[in-house]
Amino acid sequence: MPAILIEVRKDYNEEEGTKIIDAVHSAMVAAFQIPPEDKTVRLLVHPPHRFAVSPTKTQPELYTLISIDAFSGRSIDAKRKLFSEIVKNLSELGIPKDHILIVVRDSKKESWGVQGGQSAHDVDLGFKVEV
């Protein structure tokens, strides 16, 4: 049930944007073992003048920031796998590995309202968080 935001500086076409979304989502499925149908991923395009990046980047238009809000409980190994999978998948789409920043923000299940406004702490999520 993670919520993912991918922020970029380039206006990708529909096919490219879908591939980026799918690349990040498939990494989530592999590393965090979420169900494949659990997909809340947004791709937000910023005009380059409103998304500053380090001048040392060789292809600043390809800089990609990924923020993942997820339930607490994933192990450091699961996060390492996630980071590795995301970078591998996006580099296959031409995004340089050193142009990708990933931030995972963990929060307790009780802080999420799901399935019609219930606390995630009180419902069967249908998947294991402790991976």
MOMOHU-V222185 format. One record per backbone hydrogen bond with DSSP energy under -1.0 kcal/mol. CO is the residue of the C=O (numbers start at 1). NH is the residue of the N-H. E is the energy in kcal/mol with one decimal. If there is no record, write none. Layout:
co;nh;e
CO;NH;E
CO;NH;E
This chain:
co;nh;e
3;69;-2.8
4;42;-2.4
5;67;-2.8
6;44;-3.2
7;65;-2.5
8;46;-2.8
10;12;-1.3
13;17;-2.9
14;18;-2.3
15;19;-2.0
16;20;-2.1
17;21;-2.4
18;22;-2.8
19;23;-2.3
20;24;-2.0
21;25;-2.6
22;26;-2.7
23;27;-1.2
24;28;-1.8
25;29;-2.2
26;30;-2.1
27;31;-2.9
28;32;-2.1
35;38;-2.1
37;39;-1.5
40;4;-2.5
42;6;-3.1
44;8;-2.5
47;50;-2.8
48;51;-1.4
54;57;-1.7
59;62;-2.6
60;63;-1.5
64;101;-2.5
65;7;-3.4
66;103;-3.0
67;5;-2.6
68;105;-3.5
69;3;-2.4
70;107;-2.1
75;79;-2.0
76;80;-2.7
77;81;-2.4
78;82;-2.3
79;83;-2.8
80;84;-2.5
81;85;-2.9
82;86;-2.7
83;87;-2.3
84;88;-2.5
85;89;-2.8
86;90;-2.7
87;91;-2.4
88;92;-1.5
90;93;-1.1
90;95;-2.0
91;94;-1.6
96;99;-2.1
97;100;-1.1
99;64;-3.0
101;66;-3.1
103;68;-3.0
105;70;-2.4
107;72;-1.9
108;111;-2.1
109;112;-1.9
112;120;-2.3
114;118;-3.0
118;114;-3.5
119;122;-2.1
129;131;-1.8
